[in-house]
């Protein structure tokens, strides 16, 4: 399981660090990296980290009506920065 998590974190980081990729793609691809992850096989620490960070991402998304990729343009710059920071922090903490 650790190898699976490590691969997913590395994949997510590659998306987050790709400044040439559109913002919505960076976020979508990063979140997709963790899709299908079996939470029951994670350590308690990593499970709590993942759930906490994803909850914080959802709190930001709750402020916007996002139905299609163009709707990501509605996200304020400060919230865009927060989203990327939360996701980067998640990846770094999971890789400790």
Secondary structure, 3 states (H helix, E strand, C coil): CHHHHHHHHHHHHHHHCCCCCCHHHHHHHHHHHCCCCCHHHCCHHHHHHHHHHHHHHHHHHCCCCCCCHHHHHHCCHHHHHHHHHHHHHHHHHHCC
